[in-house]
């Protein structure tokens, strides 16, 4: 007698719910277990999650490089690269601007900052390390820094824009130098196969990883602070839901496919994103699902998804917009129509440069607050609930990436063999 195999998404969902229950049970605020008793066991609680994330992060950078290089090299000519690249970047910028606009509009309508008393700031919350650099880089310096001077340094610091640039340069080399790059291209194919093998092995740990990471995250969250910021949390969550509706509309318009069926097909991706709070860590699984389950063109998946994990952060952009306007309401800082217009541009640019790792959004938010003369200390209000919202916005970020790849697979047409370059 053989037992039916449980679907992977069900395993992940059950693990997430069990982790939620366990985290609530073990949270010191519930009174069942004291902080002192629980502290020695916390590292063990998240050990499966750490192993899972480390396995994915171990192959993340080589996979991004070879995926983009092979994706670019599979195009027929440089015109195809320009066509796919320009459409993808325009889509990313457009959806980010819409996301920021949704966040600002909802916060101005709901006014969650009016429900917070300034005394809340003075509660003994830990202030995160949000000190701004004294000498910020100029725009020309930022642009030039995208070109990696030292690949080892870029690799160690996980500077994803530089890594994406290197992958594109390598892909252009394969595309324009067919014969001389044959051996190196074969190596890239082998390296990609190895990376996907590691992903398949890591996925066997995923349910245990989700259970551990979820319970660990909930143990860290203060329930009293959550209740005090319900209006703010509700605004962010409603905004993220509006973005998902926006994605569904785009899918319906451009692909004529049922968006609910699409969201059902990719359900594992936002669930994993919610558990890990890292778009880049889930990228290997997104690539695997896009090619094997959605049957997207390999060219599109290999090009769009790594680029999206680097520059497409719609959920993060909405969160930063809501947080900025929310804190302006808390501190009674009036933002003019021009300020709000500049905020759209600032948050859009900042979200594109946000690293796809947990907690980085708070540091980026500090620079945005500084720009609009809003006290940076206000981040102390948000710090306690940022972990939970980080999990939610990461799910939306990942859904945005896979949605873009799905749409590009339908609207982008590569050059036919008999067409001129």
Secondary structure, 3 states (H helix, E strand, C coil): CCCCCCCHHHHHHHHHHHHHHHHHHHCHHHCCCCHHHHHHHHHHHCHHHHHHHHHHHHHHHHHHHHHHHHHHHCCCCHHHHHHHHHHHHHHHHHHHHHHHHHHHHHHHHHCHHHHCCHHHHHCCCCCCCCCCCCCCCCHHHHHHHCCCCCHHHHHHHCCHHHHHHHHHHHHHHHHHCCCCCHHHHHHHHHHHHHHHHHHHHHHCCHHHHHHHHHHHHHHHCCHHHHHHCHHHHHHHHHHHHHHHHHHHHHHHHHHCCCHHHHHHHCHHHHHHHHHHCCHHHHHHHHHHHHHHCCCCCHHHHHHHHHHHHHHCCHHHHHHHHHHHHHHHHHCCCCCCHHHHHHHHHHHHHHHHCCCCCCCHHHHHHHHHHHHCCCCHHHHHHHHHHHHHHHHHHHHHHHHHHHHHHHHHHHHCCCCCCCCCC
